[in-house]
Every structure is written in C-alpha cells, then in structure tokens.
Amino acid sequence: MVEEDEFRATYRSLNTQRCVFEKVLNARRATCSRMHRFHLADREGVRCRSAAALARCTDFLEHLRTNARFALGLAHVGGPLPHNREIRVQAGGLLALQALLHPEARDAEVAEDIHGLLEEATGRYGDSAAFPYSALMPGIAAFRPRARRPRD
C-alpha cells in the first residue's frame, strides 16, 4: 500500500494537467489531438497539452455525468464514478456526440479526437451547457465495454 501511495504522489507531481478522459483514452476507445502519453513505472498516463482544452473537457464531462444519472440508474452523481460506469459515460457519451456530429460514424468503436469533437460541438451548439445531452443519453445507456480478456 505504501508503494501505491508513493506512485500516486509521484504521478500527481508529474502529471499536473491530467486528462479527465484518461480512462477512455487508455482503454483505446478514444483519441485526442491534445493528449500526451507517458509511462511511469509499468503504467501509462495521459497529460493534456492545453489548459484551455482541459477546462473545456472537464466542463463537458461534468455535464455528461450529471445528465447520465437516469441512464445509469443513479439518484446522484457527485464526481467520478466507479470504473465501468465512468467508461460508459465517457466512451458512450463521446461516441454519441461523434455520431450526432458525423452520422456516417454512427457505428464507430473509437471516438476520434476528443478536442476536435468538442470544438465542433461548441461551434454548433455554443458552450457545453447547451449541448443536446438528451440525444447523447441513449449512447451511454447502450454502451458496453469490451469483454475482459482472460488472464494467462
């Protein structure tokens, strides 16, 4: 446990702009033009290269979590969710946003360029509070993470 605490402290000191979509990026369900991958010990981390992009992503993710309560069957969402639900919100929400903006990508398994999607959505709808979250919720409700691979 001490080693894990030391790892987390070192990670936080090295990654001052931790990407809020790190889970979905590490699960290879999304890409982002503003991300920078790095390795610490045997783990992979994701840093955002832009403070402005990080702020936009943080705002979008907070709205996405709040609006996803019903789709996830939760009464209250006060921050990050358990891993599987967080992946559903992040990946399902981003894939649904991508499909909304680019209907030809409706069956995609990877959300291409989170930063680009949010830039485009902001241009179309205004700030993230005005995004059509009701149109994104079916994507979150329907999203299923990939099946776990058996351990050797």
Backbone torsions as a table, in degrees:
resi	resn	phi	psi	omega
1	MET	NA	-36.7	179.4
2	VAL	-63.0	-43.2	179.1
3	GLU	-60.7	-39.7	179.0
4	GLU	-65.9	-39.8	176.9
5	ASP	-63.5	-40.8	177.6
6	GLU	-65.5	-40.9	177.9
7	PHE	-60.1	-48.5	-178.8
8	ARG	-61.9	-40.7	178.7
9	ALA	-64.1	-43.1	178.5
10	THR	-65.7	-42.7	179.4
11	TYR	-58.7	-48.3	-179.6
12	ARG	-62.8	-36.8	-179.7
13	SER	-71.5	-31.5	179.1
14	LEU	-83.4	-29.2	-173.5
15	ASN	-114.7	74.8	-176.6
16	THR	-75.1	-16.5	175.8
17	GLN	-120.8	60.9	-178.3
18	ARG	-63.2	129.4	179.6
19	CYS	-68.0	130.7	179.6
20	VAL	-71.6	-16.7	177.5
21	PHE	-100.5	21.8	-177.7
22	GLU	-55.5	-41.4	-178.3
23	LYS	-60.0	-47.5	-176.9
24	VAL	-73.7	-30.8	175.7
25	LEU	-68.4	-43.3	178.9
26	ASN	-70.3	-25.1	175.7
27	ALA	-81.1	-1.2	178.6
28	ARG	61.5	34.6	176.2
29	ARG	-102.7	-1.0	177.8
30	ALA	-156.2	161.5	172.4
31	THR	-127.7	167.5	177.3
32	CYS	-155.2	134.9	-180.0
33	SER	-73.7	-12.7	-179.0
34	ARG	-102.8	2.9	-177.7
35	MET	-85.2	153.0	172.9
36	HIS	-133.8	115.9	178.3
37	ARG	-84.0	145.0	175.1
38	PHE	-146.2	162.5	179.5
39	HIS	-118.4	138.0	175.4
40	LEU	-133.6	119.2	-172.4
41	ALA	57.2	-126.0	-178.9
42	ASP	-104.7	19.7	-177.4
43	ARG	-116.4	156.6	-179.8
44	GLU	-109.1	137.1	177.1
45	GLY	-123.9	166.5	179.8
46	VAL	-133.1	125.4	177.9
47	ARG	-111.8	145.5	174.9
48	CYS	-92.2	134.0	-179.3
49	ARG	-83.2	-5.4	-174.8
50	SER	-133.7	120.7	177.9
51	ALA	-63.2	-38.5	179.6
52	ALA	-65.8	-42.7	178.4
53	ALA	-65.0	-41.2	178.5
54	LEU	-60.9	-42.4	178.7
55	ALA	-62.9	-42.5	179.2
56	ARG	-64.3	-44.6	179.6
57	CYS	-63.6	-41.3	179.6
58	THR	-61.3	-45.6	179.5
59	ASP	-62.4	-46.6	179.1
60	PHE	-60.4	-46.1	-178.1
61	LEU	-64.1	-38.1	176.8
62	GLU	-62.3	-44.3	177.2
63	HIS	-64.7	-39.8	-179.7
64	LEU	-63.0	-46.8	178.7
65	ARG	-60.7	-46.7	-178.6
66	THR	-60.6	-44.7	-179.3
67	ASN	-72.8	-19.3	-177.2
68	ALA	-85.2	-2.6	-177.7
69	ARG	-49.1	-53.2	-176.6
70	PHE	-64.5	-43.3	-179.5
71	ALA	-61.4	-29.0	-179.8
72	LEU	-96.0	-5.1	-179.1
73	GLY	71.9	35.9	-179.0
74	LEU	-114.0	147.0	176.8
75	ALA	-83.3	-31.6	-175.5
76	HIS	-147.7	140.5	174.1
77	VAL	-124.3	117.4	-178.7
78	GLY	-123.8	57.4	179.9
79	GLY	119.1	-162.0	-178.5
80	PRO	-57.4	147.7	-178.5
81	LEU	-101.2	168.2	171.2
82	PRO	-54.8	152.3	-169.8
83	HIS	-46.6	-55.4	-176.2
84	ASN	-62.5	-40.1	177.8
85	ARG	-69.1	-37.3	177.8
86	GLU	-63.9	-41.7	176.8
87	ILE	-61.9	-42.6	178.7
88	ARG	-60.4	-44.5	-179.5
89	VAL	-65.4	-49.6	-176.1
90	GLN	-66.8	-57.3	-176.3
91	ALA	-68.0	-47.6	180.0
92	GLY	-61.3	-41.5	179.7
93	GLY	-67.6	-44.0	179.8
94	LEU	-67.5	-41.7	178.5
95	LEU	-65.0	-38.1	178.0
96	ALA	-67.3	-40.4	177.3
97	LEU	-63.7	-42.7	178.3
98	GLN	-61.2	-43.5	179.7
99	ALA	-65.9	-35.0	177.9
100	LEU	-66.3	-43.0	-179.1
101	LEU	-78.5	-31.6	-176.9
102	HIS	-134.2	82.4	-176.5
103	PRO	-52.8	-27.9	179.0
104	GLU	-66.9	-15.5	179.9
105	ALA	-99.7	19.4	-175.8
106	ARG	-56.6	-33.8	-176.7
107	ASP	-99.8	12.0	-178.8
108	ALA	-65.3	149.8	176.8
109	GLU	-103.5	-8.4	-179.3
110	VAL	-129.8	129.7	174.2
111	ALA	-81.4	117.8	-175.5
112	GLU	-87.3	120.3	174.3
113	ASP	58.3	84.2	178.8
114	ILE	-52.5	-47.3	-179.1
115	HIS	-58.1	-45.8	179.1
116	GLY	-63.2	-40.9	178.0
117	LEU	-61.5	-45.0	-178.9
118	LEU	-69.7	-34.5	175.2
119	GLU	-62.3	-47.0	-178.6
120	GLU	-65.0	-44.2	179.7
121	ALA	-64.4	-38.3	177.6
122	THR	-64.3	-41.1	176.9
123	GLY	-63.2	-33.9	-177.3
124	ARG	-85.1	-41.7	-171.9
125	TYR	-111.0	-11.1	-173.2
126	GLY	95.4	-155.0	-177.1
127	ASP	-67.3	168.3	-171.8
128	SER	-63.9	-20.3	176.2
129	ALA	-65.3	-25.3	-177.0
130	ALA	-94.3	0.0	179.4
131	PHE	-61.7	151.5	-179.4
132	PRO	-81.0	75.1	-175.0
133	TYR	-61.5	-31.7	179.3
134	SER	-61.8	-29.3	177.8
135	ALA	-77.6	-18.4	-179.5
136	LEU	-89.7	-23.2	-174.1
137	MET	-61.7	-39.5	176.8
138	PRO	-58.9	-33.2	177.1
139	GLY	-65.6	-38.7	177.7
140	ILE	-69.4	-45.1	-179.1
141	ALA	-62.4	-36.3	-176.3
142	ALA	-86.4	-17.3	-174.0
143	PHE	-67.4	134.9	175.4
144	ARG	-128.2	127.5	177.0
145	PRO	-61.9	158.3	175.7
146	ARG	-61.2	149.6	177.9
147	ALA	-65.3	143.5	179.3
148	ARG	-70.1	142.3	176.8
149	ARG	-81.3	142.8	177.9
150	PRO	-67.0	143.0	176.8
151	ARG	-78.0	145.2	179.9
152	ASP	-76.5	NA	NA
